[in-house]
């Protein structure tokens, strides 16, 4: 659902079901923003995030972290944390704001 909503706003979306593939895609395509679901694998949120830390810092790529954490761990860096269950409207607005802040242009739907 999130993918469809963002594509309708003119964003090009790449997705991966595994952390390793997502990191490979981030290195290859250099995205304007990464949305990382830390609940998607049988690992701790910190283990899911760790491989992305260097890549995010090198490229100054904004990060939105989706998950169910009891507290925000410093090991998750400076990403914008969105607690599950989330509502799509505020999440999409957060993504749009981050893209605007970084100067990334995209086509908004009317």
QUIZITA-V655574 format. One record per backbone hydrogen bond with DSSP energy under -0.5 kcal/mol. CO is the residue of the C=O (numbers start at 0). NH is the residue of the N-H. E is the energy in kcal/mol with one decimal. If there is no record, write none. Layout:
co=CO nh=NH e=E
co=CO nh=NH e=E
This chain:
co=0 nh=4 e=-2.4
co=1 nh=5 e=-2.4
co=2 nh=6 e=-2.5
co=3 nh=7 e=-2.1
co=4 nh=8 e=-0.6
co=5 nh=8 e=-0.7
co=5 nh=10 e=-2.0
co=6 nh=9 e=-1.9
co=10 nh=12 e=-0.5
co=17 nh=21 e=-2.3
co=18 nh=22 e=-2.5
co=19 nh=23 e=-2.0
co=20 nh=24 e=-2.5
co=21 nh=25 e=-2.3
co=22 nh=26 e=-2.2
co=23 nh=27 e=-2.0
co=24 nh=28 e=-3.1
co=25 nh=29 e=-1.7
co=31 nh=61 e=-0.8
co=33 nh=35 e=-0.6
co=33 nh=63 e=-2.8
co=34 nh=36 e=-0.5
co=35 nh=37 e=-0.9
co=35 nh=65 e=-2.8
co=36 nh=39 e=-1.3
co=40 nh=42 e=-1.3
co=43 nh=47 e=-1.9
co=44 nh=48 e=-2.3
co=45 nh=49 e=-2.5
co=46 nh=50 e=-0.6
co=48 nh=51 e=-2.0
co=48 nh=52 e=-0.9
co=49 nh=52 e=-1.0
co=49 nh=53 e=-0.5
co=51 nh=55 e=-2.8
co=52 nh=56 e=-2.1
co=53 nh=57 e=-2.7
co=54 nh=58 e=-1.8
co=55 nh=59 e=-1.1
co=55 nh=60 e=-1.4
co=61 nh=33 e=-2.2
co=62 nh=64 e=-0.5
co=62 nh=79 e=-2.9
co=63 nh=35 e=-3.1
co=63 nh=65 e=-0.5
co=64 nh=81 e=-3.3
co=65 nh=37 e=-2.4
co=65 nh=38 e=-0.5
co=66 nh=68 e=-0.5
co=66 nh=83 e=-2.4
co=70 nh=72 e=-0.6
co=72 nh=75 e=-2.3
co=73 nh=76 e=-1.7
co=75 nh=78 e=-0.9
co=78 nh=80 e=-0.8
co=79 nh=64 e=-2.5
co=80 nh=82 e=-0.5
co=81 nh=66 e=-1.7
co=86 nh=90 e=-1.7
co=87 nh=91 e=-3.0
co=88 nh=92 e=-2.3
co=89 nh=93 e=-2.3
co=90 nh=94 e=-2.2
co=91 nh=95 e=-2.6
co=92 nh=96 e=-2.7
co=93 nh=97 e=-2.3
co=94 nh=98 e=-2.2
co=95 nh=99 e=-2.4
co=96 nh=100 e=-2.7
co=97 nh=101 e=-1.7
co=98 nh=103 e=-2.6
co=99 nh=102 e=-1.2
co=102 nh=104 e=-0.5
co=105 nh=107 e=-0.6
